[in-house]
Amino acid sequence: MALAAAAWPCLGGGSPAWIDVPERSKSAFLELKRRKVHRYVIFKIDDRSEEVVVEKTGAPGESYDDFTASLPADDCRYAVYDLDFVSDDNCRKSKIFFISWSPDDSRIRSKTIYAVSRNQFRHELDGVHFEIQATDPDDMDLDVLRGRANRT
């Protein structure tokens, strides 16, 4: 256990999978899900407070390009994106995607912390329809999201 404590100082020492998800982070997700206040929410793990915090929210009118441009090229993040689309049977629909962003250029330590904490955080977000793990922008291209959403 001493090795775990040394390896995970920013996550409470001996419990690397445990991170706090404050109410304000959960509320941002609920505002996206229920009230459509946000198009997307980007979350980051704050090393000092050992919690998942809201880094940025996108207004309902922001585009998918605005969302992807908000993700850092060299650090990990969690994000939720509310995709509005017209289904193959011509119905307007909305699906929420949980995206675990872990670009190749991010630090190994960051990749590890986000990977270990992902399931716990994801389960705090009730109402997500799809999950995507992306290491490259192509992994989460808008056509990929539309394709997944149309299969339901």
C-alpha positions in Angstrom: 0.0 0.0 0.0 2.9 2.4 0.5 3.7 2.2 -3.2 0.1 3.2 -4.0 0.3 6.1 -1.6 3.5 7.3 -3.3 2.2 6.8 -6.8 -1.1 8.6 -6.2 -0.5 11.6 -4.0 -3.2 13.7 -5.7 -5.9 11.1 -5.3 -5.8 10.6 -1.5 -2.8 8.3 -1.3 -4.1 4.7 -0.9 -7.3 5.1 -2.9 -6.3 6.0 -6.5 -9.8 5.3 -7.9 -11.5 7.7 -5.5 -12.2 11.3 -6.6 -14.7 13.7 -5.3 -17.5 14.9 -7.6 -18.9 18.1 -6.0 -22.5 19.1 -6.4 -21.6 22.0 -8.8 -20.1 19.5 -11.2 -23.2 17.2 -11.1 -25.4 20.3 -11.4 -23.7 21.4 -14.7 -24.5 17.9 -16.1 -28.1 18.1 -15.0 -28.4 21.6 -16.6 -27.3 20.1 -19.9 -29.5 17.0 -19.6 -32.7 18.4 -18.2 -32.8 22.1 -19.1 -30.6 22.2 -22.2 -28.7 25.1 -20.7 -25.4 23.9 -22.1 -24.4 22.2 -25.4 -21.4 20.6 -23.6 -19.5 20.5 -20.3 -15.8 19.9 -20.0 -14.5 18.6 -16.7 -11.0 18.3 -15.3 -9.5 16.7 -12.3 -8.1 19.3 -9.9 -5.0 17.8 -8.4 -5.1 20.1 -5.3 -8.7 19.5 -4.3 -8.8 15.9 -5.6 -12.2 16.6 -7.3 -13.7 16.8 -10.7 -14.5 20.4 -11.5 -16.2 22.1 -14.4 -13.6 23.7 -16.7 -15.9 25.1 -19.3 -19.5 25.0 -20.5 -20.7 25.7 -24.0 -23.9 27.7 -24.8 -26.7 25.8 -26.5 -25.8 27.5 -29.8 -22.2 26.5 -29.9 -21.0 24.1 -32.6 -19.3 20.8 -32.3 -16.1 22.5 -33.6 -16.4 24.9 -30.7 -16.5 22.0 -28.4 -13.5 20.1 -29.9 -11.5 23.3 -30.0 -12.0 23.7 -26.2 -10.3 20.4 -25.5 -6.5 20.7 -24.8 -4.2 19.0 -27.3 -1.8 17.9 -24.5 -3.9 17.0 -21.4 -6.8 14.7 -20.5 -10.4 15.8 -19.8 -13.8 14.3 -19.4 -16.6 15.9 -21.3 -20.3 15.5 -22.0 -21.8 16.6 -25.3 -25.5 16.9 -26.1 -25.9 15.9 -29.8 -29.1 17.1 -31.6 -29.7 15.2 -34.8 -32.3 14.0 -37.3 -32.6 10.2 -37.2 -32.7 8.0 -40.3 -36.5 7.9 -39.9 -36.6 11.7 -40.0 -37.2 12.4 -36.3 -35.5 15.1 -34.3 -33.6 13.5 -31.4 -31.0 14.3 -28.8 -28.3 11.9 -27.3 -25.8 12.6 -24.6 -22.2 11.4 -25.1 -19.6 11.0 -22.3 -16.2 11.5 -23.8 -13.0 10.5 -22.1 -10.3 12.6 -23.8 -6.8 11.3 -23.4 -4.6 12.6 -26.2 -1.3 10.9 -27.1 0.7 14.0 -26.1 -0.6 14.1 -22.6 1.5 13.1 -19.6 1.5 9.4 -18.6 0.5 10.4 -15.0 -2.5 12.4 -16.3 -3.6 9.5 -18.6 -3.4 7.1 -15.7 -5.3 9.3 -13.2 -8.1 9.9 -15.8 -8.3 6.2 -16.8 -8.5 5.0 -13.2 -11.1 7.6 -12.2 -13.2 7.4 -15.3 -15.7 4.7 -14.3 -16.4 6.3 -10.9 -17.0 9.7 -12.5 -19.1 8.3 -15.4 -21.5 6.6 -12.9 -22.2 9.9 -11.3 -23.7 11.1 -14.6 -27.0 9.3 -14.9 -28.6 9.7 -18.3 -25.6 9.4 -20.6 -26.5 7.4 -23.7 -23.0 6.7 -25.2 -19.4 6.6 -24.1 -16.4 7.3 -26.3 -12.7 7.0 -25.3 -10.7 9.3 -27.6 -7.0 9.7 -28.0 -7.2 11.5 -31.3 -9.7 13.9 -32.8 -10.7 11.3 -35.4 -11.9 9.0 -32.5 -14.7 11.5 -31.7 -15.4 13.0 -35.2 -18.9 14.3 -35.5 -19.7 11.6 -38.0 -18.7 9.0 -35.4 -21.1 10.4 -32.9 -23.9 10.6 -35.5 -23.3 7.0 -36.5 -23.5 5.8 -33.0 -26.6 7.9 -32.2 -28.5 6.7 -35.4 -28.0 3.0 -34.4 -30.5 3.3 -31.6 
